[in-house]
């Protein structure tokens, strides 16, 4: 919900923003984001479906509304369902998502704990386009931060969240401008005592970056 609120605030508080928040969709009628949207005069939609109904029913009803409202882009924020290939093809317009890891590392869930278990030195978040392959769509931007010693998954999530907000807002702006620009941000600068910004940017923007080879160069 907080990423959604950040995107809406950014669009509504800047008349020069290339986007306009038109609709908030949720599969949870108790979601706080719906209340926030209504307070900001943004239309909301919660499909009326039974608990045992297939996910395709939710997608079908949602697609109908998206097309009816002529929605140009979807920004997923805290939406935990995996969209089907049929939904993605039927919508046929960009769908963005923010994932709490430096993709392609740690696809899926529990990324903070998995990063700790793996002994990673850095973590971050990625904004990418949705494709039929989960967490494997084109990368549009990333934020990177060092993992502090003796930290926890909960503390990592707390530290990363404000950086996610900044990243997602910036990526959406640039994506809507259609200039092809990708975003690389360094989060939690106080941890970055020594770094080479060119190498960090290369890591953030390159899909083929060899992390094991370069991580000591970044932090040594």
C-alpha positions as CSV (number, residue, x, y, z in Angstrom):
1,X,0.0,0.0,0.0
2,X,2.7,2.5,0.8
3,X,4.2,2.3,-2.7
4,X,0.8,3.0,-4.2
5,X,0.4,6.0,-1.9
6,X,3.8,7.3,-2.9
7,X,2.9,7.0,-6.6
8,X,-0.4,8.8,-6.2
9,X,1.1,11.6,-4.1
10,X,3.8,12.1,-6.7
11,X,1.2,12.4,-9.5
12,X,-1.3,14.6,-7.7
13,X,1.3,17.0,-6.2
14,X,3.0,17.8,-9.5
15,X,1.0,19.2,-12.4
16,X,3.9,18.4,-14.7
17,X,3.8,14.7,-14.0
18,X,3.1,12.8,-17.2
19,X,0.7,10.4,-15.4
20,X,-2.7,10.7,-13.8
21,X,-4.0,8.2,-11.2
22,X,-7.4,7.0,-12.5
23,X,-8.3,3.7,-10.8
24,X,-7.2,1.6,-7.8
25,X,-8.0,-2.1,-8.0
26,X,-7.8,-4.6,-5.1
27,X,-8.9,-8.1,-4.4
28,X,-9.2,-7.2,-0.7
29,X,-12.1,-5.0,0.2
30,X,-10.5,-4.1,3.5
31,X,-7.2,-2.8,1.9
32,X,-6.1,0.6,3.4
33,X,-5.1,1.7,-0.1
34,X,-8.8,1.8,-1.1
35,X,-9.5,4.3,1.7
36,X,-6.6,6.4,0.6
37,X,-7.7,6.4,-3.0
38,X,-11.3,7.4,-2.1
39,X,-9.9,10.3,0.1
40,X,-8.0,11.4,-3.0
41,X,-11.1,11.2,-5.2
42,X,-9.7,8.3,-7.2
43,X,-12.2,5.6,-8.3
44,X,-11.8,2.2,-6.8
45,X,-12.8,-1.3,-7.9
46,X,-13.0,-4.5,-5.9
47,X,-14.4,-7.5,-7.9
48,X,-17.3,-9.2,-6.2
49,X,-16.1,-12.8,-6.2
50,X,-16.6,-15.8,-3.9
51,X,-13.6,-17.0,-1.9
52,X,-13.5,-20.4,-3.7
53,X,-13.8,-18.9,-7.2
54,X,-10.9,-19.3,-9.6
55,X,-8.5,-16.4,-10.1
56,X,-9.6,-16.2,-13.7
57,X,-12.9,-14.7,-12.5
58,X,-11.0,-11.9,-10.7
59,X,-9.0,-11.3,-13.8
60,X,-11.9,-11.3,-16.2
61,X,-13.8,-8.7,-14.1
62,X,-10.8,-6.6,-13.7
63,X,-9.9,-6.6,-17.4
64,X,-13.4,-5.5,-18.2
65,X,-13.1,-2.4,-15.9
66,X,-9.6,-1.6,-17.1
67,X,-10.7,-1.5,-20.7
68,X,-13.9,0.4,-19.9
69,X,-11.8,3.1,-18.1
70,X,-9.2,3.1,-20.9
71,X,-6.3,2.5,-18.5
72,X,-2.9,2.9,-20.2
73,X,-0.6,1.4,-17.6
74,X,-0.8,-0.7,-14.4
75,X,1.5,-0.2,-11.5
76,X,1.4,-3.2,-9.1
77,X,2.1,-2.2,-5.5
78,X,1.6,-4.8,-2.8
79,X,-0.4,-7.0,-5.1
80,X,0.5,-10.6,-4.2
81,X,-1.3,-12.5,-6.9
82,X,0.5,-13.7,-10.0
83,X,-1.2,-12.4,-13.1
84,X,-1.8,-15.0,-15.8
85,X,-0.4,-15.0,-19.3
86,X,-3.9,-14.5,-20.6
87,X,-4.4,-11.4,-18.5
88,X,-1.1,-9.9,-19.6
89,X,-1.9,-10.6,-23.3
90,X,-5.5,-9.3,-23.0
91,X,-4.5,-6.1,-21.3
92,X,-1.8,-5.6,-23.9
93,X,-0.4,-2.5,-22.3
94,X,2.6,-2.0,-19.8
95,X,2.3,-3.5,-16.4
96,X,5.0,-2.4,-13.9
97,X,6.0,-4.1,-10.6
98,X,8.4,-3.4,-7.8
99,X,10.2,-6.4,-6.3
100,X,12.3,-6.3,-3.1
101,X,15.6,-7.6,-4.5
102,X,18.2,-6.9,-7.1
103,X,16.8,-9.0,-9.9
104,X,17.7,-11.4,-11.3
105,X,18.8,-12.4,-7.8
106,X,16.1,-13.7,-5.3
107,X,13.1,-13.9,-7.4
108,X,9.9,-14.8,-5.5
109,X,9.1,-14.4,-1.8
110,X,11.1,-13.8,1.4
111,X,13.9,-12.0,-0.3
112,X,15.3,-10.3,2.7
113,X,15.8,-13.5,4.7
114,X,17.1,-15.3,1.7
115,X,19.7,-12.5,1.1
116,X,20.8,-12.9,4.7
117,X,21.0,-16.6,4.5
118,X,23.1,-16.4,1.3
119,X,25.6,-14.0,3.0
120,X,24.9,-11.3,0.5
121,X,26.7,-8.0,1.0
122,X,24.1,-5.9,-0.8
123,X,20.4,-5.9,-1.4
124,X,17.9,-3.6,-3.0
125,X,14.7,-3.3,-5.1
126,X,13.9,-3.5,-8.8
127,X,11.1,-2.0,-10.9
128,X,10.5,-4.1,-13.9
129,X,7.9,-4.8,-16.5
130,X,5.6,-7.8,-16.0
131,X,5.8,-10.7,-18.4
132,X,4.5,-14.3,-18.3
133,X,7.7,-15.3,-16.6
134,X,7.5,-14.2,-12.9
135,X,10.1,-11.6,-11.9
136,X,11.9,-11.9,-15.2
137,X,10.6,-8.9,-17.2
138,X,12.8,-6.1,-18.5
139,X,14.5,-4.1,-15.7
140,X,13.6,-0.4,-15.6
141,X,15.4,0.7,-12.5
142,X,17.1,-0.5,-9.3
143,X,18.1,0.8,-5.9
144,X,21.0,-0.7,-4.1
145,X,22.0,-0.7,-0.4
146,X,24.6,-2.4,1.7
147,X,23.5,-5.0,4.2
148,X,24.5,-3.9,7.6
149,X,26.2,-6.3,10.0
150,X,23.9,-8.1,12.5
151,X,20.8,-6.8,10.8
152,X,17.5,-8.6,10.4
153,X,15.1,-9.2,7.6
154,X,12.6,-6.9,9.3
155,X,15.2,-4.1,9.6
156,X,16.3,-4.5,6.0
157,X,12.7,-4.1,4.8
158,X,12.2,-1.0,7.0
159,X,15.4,0.6,5.6
160,X,14.6,-0.3,2.0
161,X,10.9,0.8,1.9
162,X,11.5,4.6,1.6
163,X,14.1,3.9,-1.1
164,X,11.5,1.8,-3.0
165,X,9.2,4.8,-2.9
166,X,11.8,7.1,-4.5
167,X,12.7,4.5,-7.1
168,X,9.2,3.6,-8.2
169,X,8.2,7.3,-8.5
170,X,11.2,8.1,-10.6
171,X,10.9,5.0,-12.8
172,X,7.2,5.7,-13.5
173,X,8.0,9.3,-14.6
174,X,10.7,8.2,-16.9
175,X,8.7,5.3,-18.3
176,X,5.8,7.6,-19.2
177,X,8.1,10.0,-21.0
178,X,9.1,7.0,-23.2
179,X,12.7,8.1,-23.4
180,X,14.1,4.6,-22.5
181,X,16.0,5.9,-19.5
182,X,16.8,3.4,-16.8
183,X,17.2,4.5,-13.1
184,X,20.0,3.5,-10.8
185,X,19.9,4.7,-7.2
186,X,22.2,4.2,-4.3
187,X,20.2,3.8,-1.0
188,X,21.5,4.1,2.6
189,X,24.5,6.2,1.5
190,X,25.9,6.1,5.1
191,X,26.9,2.5,4.6
192,X,28.7,3.2,1.3
193,X,32.1,4.2,2.7
194,X,34.0,3.1,-0.3
195,X,32.6,2.5,-3.7
196,X,33.2,3.0,-7.4
197,X,30.0,4.6,-8.8
198,X,30.7,3.3,-12.4
199,X,31.0,-0.3,-11.2
200,X,27.8,0.1,-9.1
201,X,25.9,1.5,-12.0
202,X,27.2,-1.3,-14.2
203,X,25.9,-3.8,-11.7
204,X,22.5,-2.1,-11.5
205,X,21.9,-1.8,-15.2
206,X,23.5,-5.0,-16.5
207,X,21.6,-8.3,-16.6
208,X,24.8,-10.2,-17.2
209,X,26.8,-8.8,-14.3
210,X,28.9,-11.3,-12.5
211,X,28.2,-10.4,-8.8
212,X,30.7,-12.9,-7.3
213,X,33.5,-11.5,-9.4
214,X,32.8,-7.8,-8.8
215,X,31.4,-7.6,-5.2
216,X,34.9,-7.2,-3.7
217,X,35.7,-4.4,-6.1
218,X,32.6,-2.5,-5.1
219,X,33.1,-2.8,-1.3
220,X,36.9,-3.2,-0.8
